[in-house]
């Protein structure tokens, strides 16, 4: 008569500590390395937000490889799997420290996505791969050793460690350590991880070998692994169940990247904005896999039914309209209207962050409800990682190639609403259909609104570039948009030929500077501008002047050539646009012995409201000075809703013995009267005091306040949190 073989009794709490500690350490390192390496390579690729989404593709893909390794490695047996893993851990130490080689800096004509992926693979590939294997692998070892039910809570622990690393980077690590110190510190802690992981694996292997030689006690009241309490075998997960794991995981990943793209590109390109959605994403994993009580299914289904059509309806909007509230505000607040209107942006960001949280709670909560017996946990994690990588690839790689605008969020909301219908039964299915119809309707209308009236809309790695004509009282103005921000434009008609507009009008820093230089310096000038946009600065060129633009996006160059005429019609000699990141191009020219000696060097390569900080560091300023004529001027575009770079530039100017002043322009524009001009802030930096004293500049210039509390921003050490408005 056969008996059911009992699993060992639940281990003491102390027995789980090596596994929990190793998993915690690996997950912490896994997410700490992400911002470290991303911050290092971000300046090499123009500071574009797409660098981060491409990094996420790499992270998700290597995570998939790690989970596949953990799943397939079970076939080797405990001893061979442990030996193989220990050998790989030792081999990975040879790749330290995790600092990218300067040889990977692009020259300007490379495919950025492929180069970033290869760079990451060579720099952090093996350590990141081994860290990604740790959670499923150690849970598998733990299950083999103790056959206890704890493993899935270890997954929640790993996500908690990841969250601590992610939130701790801008608050605890970045303010105190530069990039080199961060890289070496991470490498030292990784070495400790290798030792701890190897020791845990060795202990698991020895325990498994000892258990293999010991007969288990029979116990009719305790189920053996792989059978239920009645002794019936637990079925392996079906292909359909595994596909559902993949789809749910993919939707969580798609929502993460799609909302991050939408918020950073179209609403508010606030630095570290990717931290908030990624943190929410991790929190949902922590809650859903810690305990079933956190995923209150009816609550989150109702919230999702409401939020999906609401988010879809607000896609065309770049803020929530708070103007109706202004009538109820006391007069004492009348001088703070801009701040009050900024509330509209905050409310819209809050809507999408809430929507992301609820959507991920639904996706990850449903996955947690469908998790298999721990015997199949490596397969569960494998399908989860396949879904995560698939979602990242769809948004970061497929969307820019297949879509000419930021339509991935529109599509994602519709698909998620359909999935909600499929997961519901009875009344929930009916409610799901009631939510699906308006969600799809608003998503389609939002896509149409995004494209309505656009002459051109094209997309590449660096974002979506659009142009649109606007006519008021017979005056037509063609604007170039990057994200939700105008990046220059041109008045149409021969009578407006070479008329500066938008942020470059006569009252702007550029306008006043060139007017003063025309009177003080009649000789030809050399002008360099980092960031092409619509090419408006070329309107200030005179016969004999030489103008050179630096631009990283080929789409911007192509659209400027088709849609605008500034470069073709300027009286100055406009050189062919230099492709690639502006700073890297200047560095390359200097190595080639080609110091430009610019009379004016403009720094205006910002995407939306996002500022590539590698253009405003101490090293960048020192580079600009090497390309500047002795009495030349550097012009920084400081117009921004969220970031105050003025004290940063002021500090650099003081260090180099230069003067820096702010020129603010608030044109008296209205409908039919100069509506093509925009308010702007620009910083002029020079050692020529007589130029700054010229009436055209002095009457609009103001002193920039020093901030003694603000450290000097360098390539290795800068923190955007310190200069948030």
Buried (B, 14 or more C-beta within 10 A) or exposed (E): EEEBBBBBEEBEEEBBEBBBBBBBBBBBBBBBBBBBBBBBBBBBBBBBBBBBBBBBBBBBBBBBBBBBBBBEBBEEEBEEBBBEBBEBBEEBEEBBBBBBEEEBBBEBEBEBBEBBBBBBBBBBBBBBBBBBBBBBBBBBBBBBBBBBEBBBBBBBBBBBBBBBBBBBBBEEBBBEBEBEEBBBBBBEEBBEBBEBBBEBBEBBBBBBEEBEEEEEEEBEEBBBBBBEEEEEEBEEBEEEBBBBBBBBBBBBBBBBBBBBBBBBBBBBBBBBBBBBBBBBBBBBBBBBBBEEEBBEBEEBBBBBBEBBBBBBBBBBBBBBEBEEEEEEEEEEEEEEEEEBBBEBBBBBBEBBBBBBBBBBBBBBBBBBEBBBBBBBBBBBBBBBBBBBBBBBBBBBBEBBEEBBBBBBBBBBBBBBBBBBBEBBEEEBBEBBBEBBEBBBBBBEBBBEEBEEEBEBBBBBBBBBBBBBBEEEEEBBBBBBBBBBBBBBBBBBEEEBEBBBBBBBBBBBBBBBBBBBBEEEEEEBBBBBBBBBBBBBBBBBBBEEBBBBBBBBBBBBBBBBEEBBBBBEBBBBEBEEBBBBBBBBBBBBBBEEEEEBBBBBBBBBBBBBBBBBBBBBBBBBBEBBBEBBBEBBBBBBBBBBBBBBBBBBBBBBBBEBEBBBBBBBBEBEBEEEEBBBBBBBBBBBBBBBEEBBEBEBBBEBBEEBEEBEEBBBBBBBBBBBEBBEE
